[in-house]
Amino acid sequence: MSDILIELRNIEKRFAGVRALDGVSLAIRRGQIHCLAGENGSGKSTIIKIMSGVYGPDAGEIVVDGVPVARLDPITAIRHGIEVIYQDFSLFGNLTVAENLALGHELREKRRLVDWRAVHALARRAIDRLGVDIDIEADLETLPTSGKQLVAIARALMSDPRLLIMDEPTTALTRREVETLFHVVREIQRQGIAVLFVSHKMREMLEISEWLTVIRNGCKVAEGETGGFDEASITRHMTGQDIAGEPYCWRPATDDRPPRLEVRGLVLPGGAGGNDLRLEAGEIVGLAGLLGSGRTELALALFGMAPGHGGQVLIDGVPARLSSVQEAIARGIAYVPEDRLTEGLFLAQSIERNILAAAYDRVTRGLVLDRTRARALAAETVAAMQIATPSLDKPVGQLSGGNAQRVVIGRWLLTDAKVLVLNGPTVGVDVGSKAEIHRKLRDLAQTRGLAVLMISDDLPELAQNCNRILLMHRGRLVGEVAGGKASEEAVSDMLRQFS
Amino acid sequence: MRIFYRSETVIAAVLLLAMILIGLVNPAFWQLDNLFGLVRSNVVIGIMALGVLMVLISGGIDVSFPAFAVAAMYLTIRAMVALGYEGVLLPFVMATLIGLALGAVNAVFVHYVRVIPLIVTLGTGAMVRGFLLGMVGASQINIDRMPKPLITFARSELVGIQNGDGTHYGLTAMVVLYGALALAVHLVLRHTLVGRSIYALGGDREAARRVGFDLRWTTFFVYGAAGALAGFAGLLHSGMIWLANPRDFAGLELDVIAAVVLGGASIFGGRGSVLGTLFGVFMLVMVNNSLIIMKIDTTWQRVAVGAIVIIATATTAWRDRKRRI
């Protein structure tokens, strides 16, 4: 028996005439950690769906254990030992961890009555197999995303798969949670199970995988042992271009204007003592810290969503009372939230409406909306942010991650923002778009004199784009590092001390 | 320690506190005849609430059950009167089946046509009431024509006490039926897969489908059971008040939904328990009843019920929001 578990040979797939996959071949060996890299829209999810039997290929062959499979539907795929963990996990928040784990098993056994003792025993075993500590009696929704993910993995392992496909598993995780996940993935591999890790985060792929396949526009463009790749080469394969890596350079203004934003003695929940912070015009300042360190709380306090923590905030040297979102916007603070899908966008609404959401006062005359002006402003923003869309009326929900994020950022161009606070600016955005968003942010900082505060888990992102990086721990700003290549190591060392 | 965070514990504590307060204002509250009366008033609303509980957990809502209850009750009693039937068991089976069939109609629209449950049940409820009054009759059947065995059955007591002044009061045996049904629903929800599928459906419809539940069966079960329990309760109600009024139960949906939500069920689905519902029903009935003994005008009862709905929903919504974070 060969050691290849599943092989795709020259797979082609079209959707409504558009070619999604164009002769892709891919082989996964038993017990291999295999990374499938590609930007959003490159065909990664189509490959997952073909392997799990959701779609049938238009041409090409699927070979499992050396035997060509005529037709792979979801049930045969599971029977061949292929399990997929999708990004949304498909779990029940209102049920306990134990029940989430055991439901599928009970249904397969066609039980009518619930044997709670068996449910708990089964769940216990599934969790122990991962070697993690999760309270199986807890309601699932009380767990953090990383916990839910571990439950999803544990559940997938219960049917004794031979290949576990994980779709963008690290998107919502902090660095430390990613490490736990990798530990679990290696544990799974030790049990002889192959893992297909679908991602667009280069450092993670390099860290975890043994074999790498890169696809772009539905074609395989590179493959090989992971050791033969580095970040630059993967990026080049994924985007088809070199992405320049110039660190951000900021020159202080010669005149002595007051700083754009000055914070004195701001106390954050759970933090002992106040925080001082100064952002000058044109600065891009990073804010690093573990989840729960208070970084989001700082952002929310600045945006008027968590007022009343004491301290003083000055904008352009003028004291500001930021006790509501309206006041914060009026004083020139702009916020791009962590989860743009639920907090930042009206998904079903058009691009135009989303862009104008915070600036309707600019396009109203008296009580009446000036439609022509509204449209013109929206069009201007779309052009300025280089949002790829055929029409202003397209619902934002249909845009890719990168374009959707540009809508959120572009919205603030219309409010005369002075301080832009970004929480995870490029989470779920592919490499190419990411670079363009970064370029745009630098451009905004320099030409408009915006002060940018960038909160991120992505340390390379901070090192690359910030002129300095602040560290937060337990509600306090505890350190500062100058930006640039060297800062990444320094920040990650400091973070490690706190964890 | 988990028990202190459970909704049931909180409701039980609130209930106890309310009882102590009401007892302080009016010591007559603690007299046995008042307590027996309270329990008696729990039975019909409580049985209906068990059905509504299942619908709410599944993520739906039902406002048609009072209409179904009236239809089942009135049709059955008209049939008994017309045939001169003297039994008890068969009429209850008939009323239950009428409710079940009507509930299944709700399920058809909810499952196949994908109309939102509030609209479906508003519509079916209005139609059933209209058909009943227009085609079957609008006249009330009073004690003189009511089937005697039904009244005798509903009068049976567990405990009967003779007061010094010759008045009699007792604890209705119907509470046993209520308890048995509550236990049955509890066992279904907690210990059968169809019961767990109700929670799963209310938690995440798509995930429930993916894990392999037959959601059609779940939907029919839930709405069918709500109808069946309402039909059963409707007939029981007429036996307990000795008359059959085809216009009865108007506005009762609000009271029952209020009681269920007060009992900790989430209006968004996925959460709720029989024990909590029993407490919620008791609380609601007690508030209504206490307004009467405190000699407050009955119109204020509606204000109280409305306020309970809003407060209970707001509290559970706040709880659910907190959990999601």
Chai-1 contact restraints between the chains, C-beta under 6 A:
chainA,res_idxA,chainB,res_idxB,connection_type,confidence,min_distance_angstrom,max_distance_angstrom,comment,restraint_id
A,S90,B,A207,contact,1.0,0.0,6.0,A-B,restraint_1
A,S90,B,R210,contact,1.0,0.0,6.0,A-B,restraint_2
A,F92,B,A200,contact,1.0,0.0,6.0,A-B,restraint_3
A,F92,B,G203,contact,1.0,0.0,6.0,A-B,restraint_4
A,F92,B,D204,contact,1.0,0.0,6.0,A-B,restraint_5
A,F92,B,A207,contact,1.0,0.0,6.0,A-B,restraint_6
A,G93,B,G203,contact,1.0,0.0,6.0,A-B,restraint_7
A,N94,B,G203,contact,1.0,0.0,6.0,A-B,restraint_8
A,N94,B,G270,contact,1.0,0.0,6.0,A-B,restraint_9
A,N94,B,R271,contact,1.0,0.0,6.0,A-B,restraint_10
A,L103,B,V211,contact,1.0,0.0,6.0,A-B,restraint_11
A,G104,B,V211,contact,1.0,0.0,6.0,A-B,restraint_12
A,L107,B,G212,contact,1.0,0.0,6.0,A-B,restraint_13
A,R111,B,L193,contact,1.0,0.0,6.0,A-B,restraint_14
A,R112,B,L193,contact,1.0,0.0,6.0,A-B,restraint_15
A,L113,B,H191,contact,1.0,0.0,6.0,A-B,restraint_16
A,L113,B,T192,contact,1.0,0.0,6.0,A-B,restraint_17
A,V114,B,H191,contact,1.0,0.0,6.0,A-B,restraint_18
A,E141,B,R323,contact,1.0,0.0,6.0,A-B,restraint_19
